[in-house]
Amino acid sequence: MIPLANKKSKAGTNVEQVKQQNAASAQGNYGAEFASETDVQSVKERNKKAEANKANNAGNYGQQ
């Protein structure tokens, strides 16, 4: 018999991990599993640059 901790679906999905993620999302922690992988400062910097580019390009629509 396969232990539950190592139970995989036919596609190779870790069933227990999915159950844990589903439980976390039900408690309002959706996306928390990605939080440690996200560089918040980098995202803020890219958002700031994108906003600046939007402002600079707003008056240039249709111009080459």
C-alpha positions in Angstrom: 0.0 0.0 0.0 1.2 3.5 -0.9 1.5 5.9 2.1 -0.8 8.9 1.8 2.1 11.4 2.0 3.5 10.1 -1.3 0.1 9.6 -3.1 0.2 10.9 -6.6 -2.5 11.2 -9.2 -2.0 9.6 -12.6 -0.7 13.0 -13.8 1.9 13.0 -11.1 0.2 15.6 -8.8 0.9 15.3 -5.1 -2.6 14.8 -3.8 -1.8 15.8 -0.2 -0.1 19.0 -1.3 -3.1 20.0 -3.3 -5.4 19.3 -0.3 -3.2 21.5 1.9 -3.2 24.3 -0.7 -7.0 24.0 -1.0 -7.4 24.2 2.8 -5.1 27.3 2.9 -7.1 29.0 0.2 -10.4 28.3 2.0 -8.9 30.2 5.0 -8.2 33.2 2.9 -4.5 32.5 2.4 -4.8 32.1 -1.3 -1.5 32.8 -3.1 0.5 32.5 0.1 2.5 29.6 -1.3 4.0 32.0 -3.8 4.8 34.8 -1.4 8.3 33.6 -0.6 9.1 33.4 -4.3 8.1 37.0 -5.1 10.6 39.8 -4.9 8.2 42.6 -3.8 10.8 45.4 -4.3 11.4 44.2 -7.9 7.6 44.2 -8.6 7.1 47.6 -7.2 10.0 49.0 -9.3 8.6 47.5 -12.5 5.2 48.8 -11.7 6.6 52.3 -11.1 8.5 52.1 -14.5 5.3 50.9 -16.3 3.3 53.8 -14.8 5.9 56.3 -15.9 6.0 54.8 -19.4 2.2 55.0 -19.6 2.3 58.7 -18.6 5.0 59.4 -21.2 3.2 57.6 -24.0 -0.3 58.9 -23.2 0.1 61.9 -25.6 2.0 60.0 -28.3 -0.9 57.7 -29.5 -0.7 57.2 -33.2 2.6 59.1 -33.7 5.7 57.5 -35.1 
